[in-house]
Amino acid sequence: MTYIAGNNAFGGVGNLGTVPSTVDLSNDPYRTTMNAGTPGGANGTSKLWLPIWSGEVMYAYDQYRVFEPLVESRTIASGRSMEFPIMGQVAMKPAWFAGEELLGSPQNHTTQTFSINLDARPIASYFELDNIDLMITQWQYRQELARQAGQTLANARDLQIGAYIVRAGLEDILGADPRAGAGWNKSLAGSTLYGSPFSAKLEYLDSAAATDADRADGALALLAAIEDFMVHLQEINASTDGVYCSVTPQTFHDIRALGVARDTGDLGGGAGRPFFGGVADAGGLGAGLRDGMFALQDSLEYMSCRIIKTNHMPNFDATNTGGAGAYDENVIGEARYNLDFTGQQGGANVIMKAGDATKGTTGVKACLWQSKAVASLGLQGMKVDTVEDVRRNTNFTVASMMAGTGVLRPECAALVVGGFDNSGSGAAGTVITRAATKLAFGMTSEYANTGSGTFPYA
């Protein structure tokens, strides 16, 4: 490849200095002759490392993120909020008599809007190094830093979206929602909060004290919750495409191991029939047991629900900010993300008081959602900056992004929790209520319509 010499090089962008008439990129892969480079700053090999590294960070981010592609994701070019419309239903005349005039009015088709806002401040991953040449010449060095920068941002974003999937599972539907009300054409209803008394065995999921049999009971209870959630989506006329269940790697393994023999008593009839062992007679679910399925991107399909595993389940206490505005290692982002996902806030409203657990644990065990339940908002994607600090003889590099999250359709999300009740009595038959569970998580509702009840909205 040969550049065109002169002021008209590169489509006539102006005089960038003397452009060599023959620059062979095949022999000069890092373009060390930078006379034809972008203006600003001294020429040299470091002029090109940032664009290369930026692309590698973005690629790593896309590879490691889990939740963002599984929800309603939008990117805006400017501003800090985006409105999503929730459409009502058209009017209907059960019997239209001859000569009867149909009269339209704004109330025949009401619309709500929900505003999703960006966070006040961006999230960032950063590092400082004193040898920028390593970023240019050493692929292994640059690739590892790019991987860590992209993975750090992806992990943080996963936790933020996961926190809002939990929020969606706990939010109540709006009483003024145009799809709600009585009558056969009004099918909107809130989802179930899966815990006890749906199944007290859910507390065994992810519990170190539970036996293999206990965890198998918990896995079976989770599959039952998936079945119930799929029925719920059908009953409210919601889409059953793009339905997901997120669990920890331990729970994922427990689900996949269902039906695998653990002792000779499990071999009745001469053979075990693993549920997810790819056995044709058992439905062909999963894959053969010779396949490990140990990669985080591996998934299982059950009743049209895709079961995924993640190391970033919101199942810990993120409420502790360390005091005086300091963030500790558990803080996810703004205060709205930082809930106590173990359900131990609010005094008597804890999901299960201390001492009630036998072999199980409390808190979030799994999240169920359809992709329209939560919205993820981004501003122009990712930004990568670097600055040379001559006083310190270092180069400081930051990868940052502006993002936001919000609840769109809480009826399309459900939460699976381990624990007994919200009164601290340890009574396994007591219903876990949404209102008390919000207090146990330290959650304040923010789901509300932001537009007027008619179209066009204010």
Buried (B, 14 or more C-beta within 10 A) or exposed (E): EEBEBEEEBEEEEEEBEEBEEEBEEEEEEBEEBBEBBEEEEEEEBBBBBBEBBBEBBBBBBEEBBBBBEBBBBEEBEEEBEBEBEBEBBEEEEEEEEEEEEEEEEEEBBBBBBBEBBBBEEBBBBEBEEEEBEBBBEEEEBBBEBBBBBBBBBBBBBBBBBBBBBBBBBBBEBBEEBBBBBEEEEBBBEBBBBBBBEBBBBBBBBBBEEBEEEBBBBBBBBBBBBBEBBBEBBEEBEBEBEBBBBBBBBBBBBBBBBBBBEEEEEEEEEEEBBBBBBBBEEBEEBBBEBEEEBEEBEBBBEBBEBBBBBBEBBBBBBBBEBEEEEEEEEBBBBBEBBBBBBBBBBBEEBBBBBEEBBEBBBBBBBBBBBBBBBBBBBBBEEBBBEBEEEEEEEBBBBBBBBBBBBBBBBBBBBBBBBBBBBBBBEBEBEBEBBBEBBBBBBBBEBEBEBBBBBBBEBE
